[in-house]
Amino acid sequence: MPKLRPSATDQKNRALLATIKYGMERAGVEPDELALAARVCRATYYDRLRDPGQFRLCELRGISEKLHIPLEQLITGKPA
C-alpha cells in the first residue's frame, strides 16, 4: 500500500516543532527551561511535543518569549 501524503495539519505541526527545536539550539535553551517558560511541568511539555496540536496559546507565548521568536513566526514556521 502506498504511503499517504502528510496532511496540512501534520505539516504545520512539524514546522512548529522544527521552529521550537531550532530556536532552542540557537538560544542554547534546555527543554526544562522551556517547560518553565511555558509554565507547565516537564512531562506535560514532552506530551505537547508528541502532539503539538495540544499546545495552548499561553504556552506558545511563553516559549516564543524565551526563544526570542515572534509568536506568528513560531506558529507558522516561516522565517522572518
C-alpha positions in Angstrom: 0.0 0.0 0.0 1.5 3.4 -0.9 2.3 6.0 1.7 -0.1 8.8 2.0 1.0 12.4 1.7 1.2 14.1 5.1 -1.9 16.3 5.8 -1.7 20.0 6.1 -2.1 19.7 9.9 0.8 17.3 10.1 3.0 19.6 8.1 2.1 22.6 10.3 2.8 20.5 13.4 6.2 19.5 12.0 7.0 23.1 11.2 6.1 24.2 14.7 8.4 21.5 16.3 11.2 22.4 13.9 11.0 26.0 14.8 11.0 25.3 18.5 14.0 22.9 18.2 15.9 25.4 16.0 15.2 28.2 18.5 16.4 26.0 21.4 19.7 25.3 19.6 20.2 28.9 18.6 19.4 30.3 22.1 21.1 27.5 24.0 17.9 26.7 26.0 17.3 23.3 27.6 13.9 21.6 27.5 13.4 22.1 31.2 13.9 25.8 30.8 11.4 25.9 28.0 8.8 23.9 30.1 9.3 26.5 32.9 8.8 29.4 30.4 5.6 27.7 29.2 4.5 27.3 32.8 4.0 23.5 32.5 5.7 20.6 34.1 8.3 18.7 32.1 6.1 15.7 31.4 3.3 18.0 30.0 5.9 19.8 27.8 7.0 16.5 26.3 3.4 15.4 25.8 2.8 18.7 23.9 5.9 17.9 21.8 4.4 14.5 20.9 1.1 16.1 20.0 1.8 19.8 19.1 -1.9 20.4 18.4 -2.4 20.4 22.2 -0.2 23.4 22.8 -2.2 26.3 24.4 -1.7 29.9 23.3 -0.3 30.9 26.7 2.3 28.1 26.5 3.3 29.2 23.0 3.6 32.8 24.1 6.0 31.8 26.9 8.0 29.7 24.5 8.2 32.5 22.0 9.4 35.0 24.6 12.0 32.6 25.9 13.4 31.8 22.4 13.1 35.4 21.2 11.0 34.4 18.2 7.8 36.3 17.3 4.7 34.2 18.1 3.4 34.4 14.5 6.8 33.1 13.2 6.8 30.3 15.8 3.3 29.1 14.8 3.7 29.4 11.0 7.3 28.1 11.0 8.3 30.7 8.4 11.5 32.7 8.7 11.2 36.4 9.4 
